[in-house]
Amino acid sequence: MGISYKKLREIQNRQMTELSRMTPDNVKLFNQISTIARSTTADEKTQEEWILSAGKEIVQAQQDGRSAHELYGSDLEAAVHTGLGLDEEEDNATSEQPKSLETNSTQPQQQKQPRTPKWYAMIAWASVSFILLIQGGAGLIIGWTDGDIEPFSHISLFSIIVAAVGGIALVEMLRRLAERPDDQGADRNAVPKINLRGIVIYLAVVVLVLFVGYPLRDSLPVFNLAPWVSLVIGIVGLALLRPLFGQKKG
C-alpha cells in the first residue's frame, strides 16, 4: 500500500515528537526496532504507523516507570515482525537482507533532528559573531588604507537584534527550500514542493523586527568597539560555537 509524501512526513514528524520524550536508552531501543521494521516486507504505510505506535508505547512505559525493553523481550526482530503481522516465511526472507540495506533505510530518519531553542540560539550566536568579524576586518582594512574607520567603530543593539533574527530566518528559509521528498517508495519521483507559508512567516518576523526596531534605533544602546576588538570578539564567538552548542557525547 502506497503512502503520500505529505502523510509520510506527518507520521515521521510525530515519530520524532515521541523520540524527543525518550531517555537515551529508550532512544537506542526505538532506533533498533525502527531499523528492523523498515527492513521488513510490510508496506511503507504499515511500517511507519507501527513505528509511531511503538514510540508511543515506549514513552508510556517510561512514564509508568517500567522498562521499555519488557515490551519486546530479548528477541526484538521476532517482536517487531509479530507487531507488523508478518508470518514466519516473511520473517526468514527479511532476516537474509544485507545489514547495510537496513542501516541505509534508516539514515534519513536518524538525520532529522528536532530543532530546539539551543539550535536557534546557536544560529543567532553565529550570525552576530560573523557580523562582528566582518565589521572588524573591514574596519582594519579601511584603517590601513588611511580611510575613515568611524562607521566601523560602533555597533547598535538594533543591529545585533537584526543580525540574530535575520540569521535564523535565512537558515530556515534555505532549509525549507532544500527540502526534498525521501528518495524511496512510490513518492521518489515526486516534484519537490517549496513551503511558501513557512518562508513567508520567517521573512515576516524579520520585517517586523525592522519596522518595530528601526524607529527605536537611536534610543537603543550603541556599543563603541575598535575594529580590532570587533574582530577578536567575532573570532572568539565563532571558535566557541562547538564548545557551547556542540552535542555532548555520552
C-alpha positions in Angstrom: 0.0 0.0 0.0 1.5 3.4 -1.0 1.6 6.5 1.1 1.7 10.1 0.0 4.7 12.2 0.8 2.7 14.6 2.9 1.2 11.7 5.0 4.7 10.1 5.4 6.2 13.4 6.7 3.3 13.8 9.1 3.8 10.4 10.6 7.6 10.8 10.8 7.3 14.2 12.5 5.0 12.5 15.1 7.6 9.8 15.5 10.3 12.5 16.2 8.0 14.0 18.8 7.8 10.7 20.6 11.5 10.3 20.2 12.3 13.6 21.8 10.4 12.4 25.0 12.6 9.3 25.4 15.5 8.6 27.6 18.9 7.8 25.9 18.4 4.1 26.5 14.9 4.1 25.0 16.1 6.2 22.0 18.5 3.4 21.3 15.8 0.8 21.6 13.4 2.8 19.4 16.1 3.2 16.7 16.7 -0.6 16.8 13.1 -1.6 16.3 12.7 1.2 13.7 15.6 -0.3 11.7 14.1 -3.8 11.9 10.6 -2.6 10.9 11.8 -0.7 7.9 13.7 -3.7 6.6 10.6 -6.0 6.6 8.4 -6.8 3.6 5.5 -4.8 5.1 4.4 -1.8 3.1 5.7 1.6 4.0 2.5 2.9 5.5 2.2 -0.1 7.8 5.9 0.2 8.8 5.7 3.9 9.7 2.4 3.7 11.5 3.6 0.8 13.6 6.9 2.6 14.4 4.8 5.5 15.6 2.6 3.3 17.8 5.7 1.6 19.2 7.2 5.0 20.1 4.0 5.9 22.0 4.2 2.6 23.9 7.8 3.2 24.8 7.0 6.7 26.1 4.0 5.4 28.1 6.1 2.6 29.6 8.8 5.2 30.5 6.2 7.4 32.2 4.8 4.4 34.1 8.3 3.7 35.4 8.5 0.4 33.5 11.4 -0.8 31.4 10.6 -0.4 27.7 12.7 -3.5 26.9 10.0 -5.6 28.6 7.6 -4.7 25.8 9.7 -6.5 23.2 11.6 -9.1 25.1 15.1 -10.4 24.2 14.2 -11.1 20.5 13.5 -7.7 19.1 13.2 -9.0 15.5 10.5 -11.5 16.4 8.6 -9.0 18.4 8.6 -6.4 15.6 7.5 -9.0 13.0 4.7 -10.1 15.3 3.7 -6.5 15.7 3.6 -6.0 12.0 1.6 -9.2 11.5 4.2 -10.9 9.3 4.3 -14.6 9.0 7.3 -16.9 9.5 8.3 -17.0 5.8 8.4 -13.3 5.6 10.5 -13.2 8.8 13.1 -15.6 7.3 13.2 -13.6 4.0 13.7 -10.4 5.8 16.5 -11.7 8.0 18.5 -12.6 4.9 18.7 -9.0 3.8 22.1 -7.4 4.0 22.7 -5.3 7.1 23.9 -2.4 5.0 20.5 -2.1 3.5 18.9 -2.0 6.9 21.2 0.8 8.0 20.7 2.8 4.9 17.0 2.6 5.2 17.0 4.5 8.5 19.7 7.0 7.8 17.4 9.8 6.6 15.1 9.3 9.6 18.0 9.5 12.1 19.4 12.6 10.5 16.2 14.5 11.1 16.8 16.0 14.5 14.1 18.2 16.1 15.1 21.9 16.2 15.3 23.2 19.7 15.8 26.7 21.4 19.5 25.7 21.6 19.6 25.3 17.8 18.2 28.8 17.2 20.5 30.3 19.9 23.4 28.8 18.0 22.3 30.4 14.7 21.9 33.7 16.4 25.2 33.5 18.1 27.0 32.6 14.9 25.2 35.4 12.9 26.2 38.1 15.4 29.8 36.7 15.7 30.1 36.7 11.9 28.8 40.3 11.6 31.4 41.5 14.2 34.1 39.6 12.4 33.2 41.2 9.1 32.9 44.7 10.7 36.2 44.4 12.5 38.0 43.0 9.5 36.6 45.7 7.2 37.5 48.4 9.7 41.1 47.3 10.0 41.5 47.2 6.2 40.0 50.7 5.9 42.3 51.9 8.6 45.4 50.5 6.9 44.4 52.5 3.8 44.0 55.7 5.8 40.3 55.6 5.4 37.6 56.7 7.8 37.0 53.9 10.4 34.3 55.7 12.3 31.4 53.7 10.8 33.2 50.5 11.8 33.9 51.6 15.4 30.5 51.0 16.9 27.5 48.7 16.6 24.0 49.2 17.9 21.8 46.8 19.8 19.3 47.2 17.0 21.9 45.8 14.5 22.7 42.9 16.8 19.0 42.0 17.0 18.5 42.2 13.2 21.6 40.1 12.7 20.4 37.4 15.1 16.8 37.2 13.8 17.9 37.6 10.2 20.3 34.8 10.6 17.7 32.5 11.9 15.3 33.5 9.1 17.9 32.9 6.4 18.8 29.5 7.7 15.2 28.4 8.0 14.4 29.7 4.5 17.3 27.9 2.9 16.4 24.7 4.8 12.9 24.8 3.6 13.9 25.5 0.0 16.3 22.5 0.2 13.6 20.1 1.5 13.1 17.1 -0.9 10.9 14.1 -0.8 12.5 10.9 0.5 14.2 9.0 -2.3 12.3 5.8 -1.7 8.8 4.3 -2.1 6.2 5.5 -4.5 7.0 9.1 -4.0 10.6 9.0 -5.1 9.8 10.9 -8.3 7.5 13.5 -6.6 8.2 17.1 -7.6 9.8 19.0 -4.6 7.4 21.5 -3.1 8.5 24.8 -1.6 7.0 25.6 1.8 6.0 29.1 0.9 3.9 29.6 4.1 6.9 28.8 6.3 9.2 31.1 4.3 6.7 33.9 4.4 6.4 33.6 8.2 10.2 33.8 8.8 10.5 36.7 6.4 7.6 38.4 8.2 9.4 38.1 11.5 12.5 39.9 10.1 10.3 42.6 8.6 8.5 43.0 11.9 11.8 43.4 13.8 13.0 46.0 11.3 9.8 48.1 11.4 9.4 47.9 15.2 13.1 48.4 15.9 14.1 50.9 13.3 12.3 53.9 14.9 13.9 52.9 18.2 17.4 52.5 16.8 18.6 55.9 18.1 17.2 55.2 21.6 18.7 51.7 21.8 22.3 51.3 23.2 25.2 51.7 20.9 28.5 49.9 21.7 31.7 51.6 20.8 34.2 49.0 19.7 37.5 49.5 17.9 37.7 47.4 14.7 40.3 45.1 16.2 38.1 44.5 19.3 35.1 43.6 17.0 37.4 41.2 15.0 38.6 39.5 18.2 35.1 39.1 19.6 33.9 37.7 16.2 36.7 35.2 16.1 36.2 34.1 19.7 32.5 33.8 19.2 32.8 31.5 16.2 35.5 29.5 18.0 33.1 28.9 20.9 30.3 27.6 18.7 31.4 23.9 19.1 32.2 24.0 22.9 28.9 25.9 23.7 26.5 24.3 21.2 28.1 21.1 20.1 26.4 17.8 21.0 27.9 16.2 24.1 28.8 12.5 23.8 28.0 10.0 26.5 
